[in-house]
Amino acid sequence: MFLQEKLYSSPLFTIVNKSRVPGVSYLVEENEVASLVCPKCGEKVAVPIHCGQEMHQEGDQLVCWMGPSCGSQPMLEHCGEYMEYKA
């Protein structure tokens, strides 16, 4: 049986110790995150983080989970078009 200890977590990944001996075997697990995708070329980028969480889409803006008065920005563009929000 393996000891599974979470060592570090961010919105994008988690580092887990999966060994009986600390420092021997680490695993980086990608967290399920939303992304912005270019409709023309398929380029993907991570959704910006604000106040420790992913921003969400409201119309043509990316907005902080605490509301637009806390933080907002225009939707990113790529290949001359707005990127699409994919959860």
Backbone as a chain_set.jsonl record, in Angstrom:
{"seq": "MFLQEKLYSSPLFTIVNKSRVPGVSYLVEENEVASLVCPKCGEKVAVPIHCGQEMHQEGDQLVCWMGPSCGSQPMLEHCGEYMEYKA", "coords": {"N": [[0.842, -1.177, 0.0], [0.539, 2.197, -0.845], [1.629, 5.329, 0.42], [-0.078, 8.278, 0.025], [0.51, 11.487, -0.32], [-0.397, 14.812, -0.531], [1.605, 17.244, -1.801], [1.827, 19.745, -3.01], [-0.405, 22.049, -4.451], [-1.964, 23.623, -7.16], [-3.983, 25.745, -9.291], [-3.485, 24.563, -11.766], [-1.993, 22.148, -11.52], [-1.173, 19.283, -9.424], [1.152, 18.112, -7.056], [2.043, 15.001, -5.958], [3.165, 12.794, -3.452], [3.86, 9.518, -3.895], [5.025, 7.384, -2.571], [6.437, 5.071, -0.195], [8.664, 5.967, 0.971], [9.563, 9.138, 1.668], [10.384, 11.522, -0.852], [11.182, 9.805, -2.887], [9.439, 8.984, -4.999], [7.551, 10.906, -7.065], [4.549, 12.309, -8.351], [3.116, 14.234, -10.852], [0.04, 15.543, -11.195], [-2.271, 16.594, -13.564], [-4.67, 19.063, -13.089], [-8.171, 19.287, -13.733], [-8.931, 21.86, -15.745], [-10.359, 24.884, -16.977], [-10.067, 26.157, -20.313], [-8.914, 28.433, -22.856], [-9.62, 28.435, -26.231], [-8.44, 28.719, -29.522], [-10.525, 29.351, -32.256], [-9.698, 29.064, -34.882], [-7.029, 27.87, -35.181], [-6.809, 26.108, -33.063], [-5.157, 26.456, -30.881], [-4.445, 26.268, -27.405], [-4.849, 27.886, -24.27], [-4.385, 28.442, -20.772], [-7.056, 29.512, -18.672], [-7.049, 32.778, -17.307], [-6.104, 33.464, -13.875], [-7.676, 34.843, -11.024], [-7.872, 36.24, -7.835], [-7.169, 33.753, -6.812], [-8.671, 31.832, -8.182], [-10.024, 30.411, -11.258], [-10.928, 32.664, -13.84], [-14.186, 33.458, -15.155], [-16.4, 33.398, -18.032], [-18.257, 36.174, -19.058], [-20.297, 37.348, -21.3], [-18.355, 39.115, -23.571], [-16.186, 39.236, -21.916], [-13.681, 38.243, -19.498], [-14.166, 37.373, -16.204], [-13.633, 37.899, -12.701], [-14.295, 35.494, -10.105], [-15.434, 36.723, -7.983], [-16.801, 38.792, -9.003], [-17.311, 41.409, -11.524], [-16.482, 43.911, -10.59], [-14.321, 43.383, -9.02], [-12.393, 42.209, -10.714], [-11.779, 42.165, -14.19], [-11.362, 41.456, -17.676], [-10.871, 41.931, -21.227], [-11.913, 39.326, -23.485], [-9.436, 37.073, -24.639], [-7.624, 37.296, -27.739], [-6.782, 35.417, -30.698], [-5.196, 34.58, -33.691], [-6.612, 36.627, -34.892], [-9.239, 36.392, -33.992], [-11.7, 36.113, -31.331], [-10.94, 34.043, -28.579], [-12.365, 30.879, -27.581], [-14.186, 29.925, -24.687], [-13.674, 27.038, -22.905], [-14.877, 24.731, -20.718]], "CA": [[0.0, 0.0, 0.0], [1.331, 3.413, -0.978], [1.243, 6.555, 1.093], [-0.307, 9.326, -0.963], [0.528, 12.751, 0.391], [-0.42, 15.954, -1.426], [2.699, 18.129, -1.434], [1.599, 21.075, -3.547], [-1.547, 22.102, -5.351], [-2.245, 24.907, -7.8], [-5.115, 25.536, -10.198], [-3.111, 23.805, -12.954], [-1.466, 20.816, -11.256], [-0.953, 18.854, -8.05], [2.29, 17.213, -6.892], [1.679, 14.005, -4.953], [4.181, 11.813, -3.086], [3.203, 8.212, -3.949], [6.014, 6.414, -2.147], [6.556, 4.836, 1.247], [9.839, 6.718, 1.411], [9.464, 10.496, 1.136], [11.443, 11.962, -1.747], [11.576, 8.787, -3.852], [8.584, 8.931, -6.181], [6.564, 11.971, -7.121], [3.682, 12.301, -9.522], [2.453, 15.505, -11.122], [-1.278, 15.294, -11.766], [-2.887, 17.792, -14.12], [-6.029, 19.287, -12.637], [-9.112, 19.658, -14.776], [-9.063, 23.308, -15.753], [-10.941, 25.47, -18.175], [-9.063, 26.724, -21.191], [-9.351, 29.257, -23.97], [-9.21, 27.734, -27.447], [-8.571, 29.486, -30.757], [-11.411, 28.646, -33.179], [-9.043, 28.842, -36.18], [-5.879, 26.957, -35.18], [-6.912, 25.146, -31.975], [-4.222, 26.771, -29.787], [-5.082, 26.309, -26.085], [-4.155, 28.553, -23.173], [-5.112, 28.358, -19.512], [-7.855, 30.678, -18.312], [-6.359, 33.551, -16.275], [-6.495, 33.285, -12.477], [-7.859, 36.078, -10.264], [-8.275, 35.904, -6.458], [-6.904, 32.344, -6.557], [-9.559, 30.935, -8.934], [-10.153, 30.724, -12.679], [-11.936, 33.637, -14.24], [-15.238, 32.86, -15.978], [-16.812, 34.256, -19.127], [-19.526, 36.902, -19.048], [-20.301, 38.054, -22.584], [-17.03, 39.118, -24.208], [-15.231, 39.53, -20.86], [-13.318, 37.263, -18.484], [-14.538, 38.044, -14.968], [-13.265, 37.256, -11.448], [-15.414, 34.786, -9.482], [-16.033, 37.63, -7.006], [-17.561, 39.796, -9.734], [-16.551, 42.278, -12.419], [-15.877, 45.052, -9.898], [-13.047, 42.905, -8.472], [-11.448, 42.044, -11.805], [-12.282, 41.716, -15.483], [-10.512, 41.785, -18.813], [-11.474, 41.483, -22.483], [-11.593, 37.968, -23.929], [-8.192, 37.055, -25.404], [-7.727, 37.052, -29.179], [-5.722, 34.627, -31.332], [-5.458, 34.485, -35.14], [-7.572, 37.664, -35.265], [-10.587, 36.1, -33.486], [-11.782, 35.862, -29.907], [-10.804, 32.647, -28.175], [-13.586, 30.299, -27.015], [-14.041, 29.407, -23.333], [-14.032, 25.613, -22.808], [-14.759, 24.264, -19.332]], "C": [[0.886, 1.24, 0.0], [0.746, 4.533, -0.143], [1.043, 7.601, 0.011], [-0.483, 10.64, -0.226], [0.555, 13.879, -0.628], [0.628, 16.95, -0.949], [2.459, 19.566, -1.862], [0.414, 21.017, -4.477], [-1.694, 23.516, -5.878], [-3.454, 24.694, -8.694], [-4.775, 24.658, -11.4], [-2.631, 22.392, -12.672], [-1.332, 20.56, -9.765], [0.26, 17.94, -8.034], [1.973, 16.307, -5.716], [2.861, 13.08, -4.713], [3.471, 10.463, -3.035], [4.162, 7.105, -3.509], [5.951, 6.215, -0.641], [7.717, 5.621, 1.824], [9.737, 8.122, 0.824], [10.658, 10.849, 0.261], [11.816, 10.974, -2.826], [10.739, 8.84, -5.124], [7.507, 10.002, -6.109], [5.772, 11.878, -8.412], [3.077, 13.684, -9.656], [1.149, 15.179, -11.824], [-1.83, 16.6, -12.296], [-4.303, 17.886, -13.605], [-6.904, 19.639, -13.832], [-9.315, 21.167, -14.703], [-9.734, 23.746, -17.047], [-9.809, 26.023, -19.034], [-9.729, 27.617, -22.218], [-8.775, 28.63, -25.224], [-9.443, 28.639, -28.653], [-9.469, 28.714, -31.726], [-10.772, 28.35, -34.534], [-7.979, 27.751, -36.123], [-5.912, 25.937, -34.052], [-5.943, 25.368, -30.827], [-4.994, 26.895, -28.474], [-4.211, 27.071, -25.114], [-5.02, 28.424, -21.925], [-5.893, 29.648, -19.281], [-7.107, 31.444, -17.218], [-6.957, 33.32, -14.879], [-6.636, 34.662, -11.835], [-8.413, 35.694, -8.905], [-8.178, 34.397, -6.202], [-7.791, 31.366, -7.301], [-9.594, 31.353, -10.399], [-11.209, 31.796, -12.896], [-12.99, 32.903, -15.072], [-15.677, 33.879, -17.023], [-18.175, 34.867, -18.853], [-19.52, 37.762, -20.294], [-18.947, 37.958, -23.246], [-15.926, 39.471, -23.209], [-14.888, 38.273, -20.06], [-13.443, 37.984, -17.147], [-14.095, 37.213, -13.767], [-14.498, 36.579, -10.85], [-16.099, 35.66, -8.436], [-16.81, 38.764, -7.68], [-16.696, 40.734, -10.545], [-15.922, 43.483, -11.725], [-14.532, 44.669, -9.269], [-12.003, 42.784, -9.576], [-12.128, 41.559, -13.064], [-11.29, 42.13, -16.554], [-11.206, 41.323, -20.079], [-11.057, 40.043, -22.786], [-10.338, 38.04, -24.795], [-8.474, 36.767, -26.875], [-6.534, 36.235, -29.653], [-6.117, 34.447, -32.787], [-6.538, 35.473, -35.571], [-9.002, 37.423, -34.8], [-10.544, 35.898, -31.987], [-11.663, 34.374, -29.626], [-12.109, 32.184, -27.524], [-13.281, 29.702, -25.659], [-14.543, 27.966, -23.296], [-13.803, 25.144, -21.387], [-14.318, 22.82, -19.281]], "O": [[1.86, 1.322, 0.749], [-0.471, 4.667, -0.016], [1.917, 7.787, -0.836], [-1.507, 10.871, 0.416], [1.428, 13.91, -1.495], [0.551, 17.445, 0.175], [2.843, 20.5, -1.159], [0.243, 20.046, -5.214], [-1.564, 24.486, -5.132], [-3.91, 23.56, -8.843], [-5.672, 24.066, -12.0], [-2.837, 21.505, -13.501], [-1.37, 21.482, -8.951], [0.394, 17.079, -8.904], [1.673, 16.776, -4.618], [3.495, 12.628, -5.666], [2.57, 10.276, -2.217], [4.102, 5.995, -4.038], [5.472, 7.078, 0.094], [7.752, 5.907, 3.021], [9.816, 8.285, -0.394], [11.799, 10.521, 0.587], [12.701, 11.27, -3.629], [11.287, 8.749, -6.223], [6.664, 10.002, -5.211], [6.279, 11.421, -9.436], [2.578, 14.245, -8.68], [1.147, 14.608, -12.915], [-1.863, 17.602, -11.582], [-5.059, 16.917, -13.668], [-6.436, 20.214, -14.814], [-9.817, 21.684, -13.704], [-9.674, 23.059, -18.067], [-8.725, 26.32, -18.532], [-10.942, 27.565, -22.423], [-7.584, 28.326, -25.282], [-10.504, 29.247, -28.791], [-9.209, 27.541, -31.997], [-11.25, 27.479, -35.261], [-8.011, 26.811, -36.917], [-5.129, 24.987, -34.067], [-5.899, 24.566, -29.894], [-6.047, 27.53, -28.417], [-2.987, 26.931, -25.12], [-6.242, 28.31, -22.016], [-5.445, 30.735, -19.647], [-6.581, 30.826, -16.292], [-8.143, 33.024, -14.731], [-5.814, 35.547, -12.071], [-9.343, 34.892, -8.83], [-8.993, 33.83, -5.474], [-7.678, 30.161, -7.075], [-9.248, 32.482, -10.748], [-12.24, 31.827, -12.224], [-12.71, 31.842, -15.631], [-15.37, 35.066, -16.917], [-19.12, 34.178, -18.469], [-18.83, 38.78, -20.353], [-18.435, 36.86, -23.465], [-14.86, 39.946, -23.599], [-15.7, 37.354, -19.955], [-12.896, 39.073, -16.97], [-14.165, 35.984, -13.795], [-15.621, 37.036, -11.063], [-17.229, 35.372, -8.04], [-17.408, 39.599, -7.0], [-15.496, 40.853, -10.299], [-14.931, 44.026, -12.214], [-13.698, 45.538, -9.016], [-10.86, 43.206, -9.401], [-12.956, 40.649, -13.021], [-10.483, 43.038, -16.358], [-12.042, 40.42, -20.029], [-9.978, 39.603, -22.39], [-10.189, 38.962, -25.597], [-9.439, 36.081, -27.212], [-5.435, 36.331, -29.107], [-7.284, 34.182, -33.075], [-7.295, 35.199, -36.503], [-9.899, 38.177, -35.177], [-9.503, 35.558, -31.425], [-12.219, 33.548, -30.35], [-12.864, 32.993, -26.984], [-12.252, 29.052, -25.478], [-15.701, 27.701, -23.619], [-12.673, 25.154, -20.898], [-14.165, 22.259, -18.196]]}, "num_chains": 1, "name": "protein.A"}
